[in-house]
Amino acid sequence: MAEDKNKNIYCPVYKDLGLYNEMSSIPRIEKTETKISRMIMVSLYSGDDLIPLVKRICLEESIRGAFVSAIGAADRIPIAAFNLETGKYDEIVKTGYHEITSIEGNVSTVLDDNNNAIDLMIHLHISFADTKGNAFGGHLLPGLSSAAVGEVYIKEVECGMFRYQSEIDKKGYSTIKFNIPINKDLIPVCKDGAGTENYKNEIITKSDAEKILHSGLKDITVSKIANITSEAYEYLIENNIEIRID
């Protein structure tokens, strides 16, 4: 007589073994156990844009996976909801003073099909409320303008977090993966040149633009227009600094 392999199974949630077997038939779940290797705390100033700021810190600190949380206030908050039919985000911008009740999300490394690290993705969701207590929320986009104060916590994880660019190109998103060995890290912060500053992977904010102007540079090079905030772009153009796209 064959031994009943479920005889000694006790599941406090699914006491009925039929339900237990049904749950056991679910395909493998993407999961891992890891540790927080360090936490970086950041203060936001009025006008700061959260996503470029987090990306810049992670680039400078060589962080390839982290949890991010934040609270504070903002007077411009761009949010979106992902549209599964179009594979794109439907965008909304809320203006006026709002309290940020919560920001949660993560930083992951974007890989090509050869496991080369080619970019960082900052994936954050936000909930916030106006002065009457009306609450809103969604997927946070670049372009937030901090008001008064902001407090950000970046918790680096040992296992790293990864997504594939080919999956993003195909579906508009990529599910998160863990413990993938990076073949080559191709996303360092890069500044070089004489007379021309080359910001290949760094996000340029308004404060960076002011430093560029004061340094006497006449032109800068960025790898893509998304690597410079709209406020920084307008400021440099107004002050006759040429922006080249590499």
N, C-alpha and C positions, 0 to 999 in steps of 0.2 A: 504494500500500500504506500503510495507516494506521500511524502511528508507535506503537510500544508505549510507553505513558506510564509503565509500571512498569520500563522497561529499566534505568534508572540508579538505581533505588531500592535502597538498602542499609539494612536494618534489622538491627542486631546481635542482637536477640532473636528476631525472626520472619524468619529467612533464607528460609523458604519463602514465596513471594509469595502463595500461596493463603491462608496464615494472615494475611499482611499485609493483603490485601484484606478478609478477614473482620473484622479489627480496625478497619479504616478505615470499615466500614459502621456502626460504633456511633454513635448519635446524639450531637450536640454535648454535650461535658462542661462543666459549670459550673466554670470555673477563671479565675484571674487572676494577675497578677504584681504584687507590691506591696513596700513597704518598711516596716520598723519605724520609726515616727516618734519614739517615746520609750519608755522602760521605767520603770515605777514599782515600787519594791521596798517591801514591807510586812512588818512583824513582827506576828505574832499573839501575844496574851496568853491566859493560861488562861481558858477559858470563851467565847472569841470564836467566833462563827458565821461560817464562811467566805463563804457565798454572799451574805448581806446586807452583809457588810463589802466585798466586791468590788463589789457593785452601788452601794453608797454612794460609794465612791471614784470609780467611773466617772461617776456622776451629778455629783459635785462637780467633776470634771476635764473634763466634757463629752466623755468618750470614747464613741464610737459603734461601735467595733469593736476587739477585742483578743484576743490569745492569753493564756491564764492557765496558770501552772504553780505547784506548791507542794509542800513536804515538811514534815514535822513529826510531831506526835503528837496523839491525840485520845482522849477517854474516852466519847464518844457519837458514833456515825456512822450517820446514816440514809441508806440506799441504796435503789435500785429498779432494776427491769428493765422496759422498755417492752413492753406486751402489744399485739401488732398486732391481735388479735381485738377487744379492748375499747377500744383507743385510749387506755388509761390505764396508769399505772405501778403495778406490784405492789411494795409497800414492805416493807423489812426494816430493823430498827434493831439495830445492834451496840453493846453497852455494855462498859465495862471498858477498861483501857489498851491502845491499839493504836499501832504505829508506822505512819505514813503513808509508804508507799514511793514513791508518785507520785500527783499530781493533775494532770490535763491537761484543757484545754477552751478555751472561748472566750466572749467577750462579743459579743452582736449586738444590733442595733437592731430592734425590732418596729415594722412599718409597717402603717398601714391601707391600704385600696385606693387612696387618693389620695396615697400615699407620704408621709403625715405620720408623723413619729416619735412613737409613743405609749407606748413602754415599752422597757426593756432586758431581754434574756434572758441569764442566766448559765447556761451549759451546761457542766457539769464531770463528768468521770468520775474515780473514785478507786480505787486499789489500796492495801491496808493489811494488816498482819499482827499477830497476837497475840503474846504473850510466848513461845509455843512454836514460832513460825515458821509457823503456819497462815495462809495467805493468803486474802483475800476481795477482792471488788471489785464495782463497779457504777456506775450513774448516781447522782451525789451530790445529795441533797436538802437544803433548808434545815433547820437544827437540829443541825448538827455542833457539838460542844463541844471546843475546842482544849485540849490538856493540855500543860503546860510551855511548849513553844515551837512556832512555826510560821513558815515563811518563804514569802512569796508574791511572785510576779513577774507583773506585768501589762504586756504588750507591745502598745502601741497600733499599729494598722496604718493606713496612709494611705488605703487603698481603702474602709475601713469594712466591716462585715458586717451583713447584713440578713435578716430573716425576715418573713413576712406573717401577720398575726393571723387573717385569713380562712382561710388554709391550716391554721393551728393549730386553729382552731375546727372545721374539717371533718375533719381527719385525726388530730389530737392532736399533730402536729409540723409543722415547716416546714423544707424544705431551705434551706441557706444560699445567699445571693446576694451579689454584690459590685458595687461602683461604681454604686450607685443614688443619684441626687441626691435629697436629702430636700427635700420641698416646705416643710413647716413642722416645726420641732422643738418638740414639745409636752411634753417631759419634763424641764424644768429642776428643780433642787432649789428648793423653795419654802417659805419660812418667813415668816409675816406675822401681823399682828393685834396688838392690845393686850390682854393678859390671857389670850388664847387663842392657842396656837401651832398653826399650820396646816402639817402635814407632808404635803403632797399626794403627793409621789412619793418621799420619802426612806424608807429602811428604818430603823426605830428599834430599836436594840439595848439590852441591859441597861445599858451605860454611858450611853447617851443618856437612858434612863429615870431614872437617878440624877441626871443634870444637870437634867432636867425637874422632879423633885421639889425639888431644892435651889433652883431658880429661883423657886419659889413659885407656879407655874401650878397652876390647879385643874382644867383640862380641856385636851385636845388633840383635833385633828381629823386623821384619816387617810383617804385615798381608798378603801382596802380593808384588810381585816384582815390580808391577806398582807404588808402593809407594816410589820408590827410582829412581832418575834420572840416566841415563846411566853414566854420568860423575862422579856422587857420588859413584855409584857402583864400577866403575873401580878404583877410587881413594882408596876406602877402601880395595879392594882386593889387590891392589899393596902394601898397607901398612899392610897387614896381619891381617886385622880386619874381623872376621867371621860374615857373614850375614845369619841369620836364618829366614826361612819363617814359620810363625805361621799358 
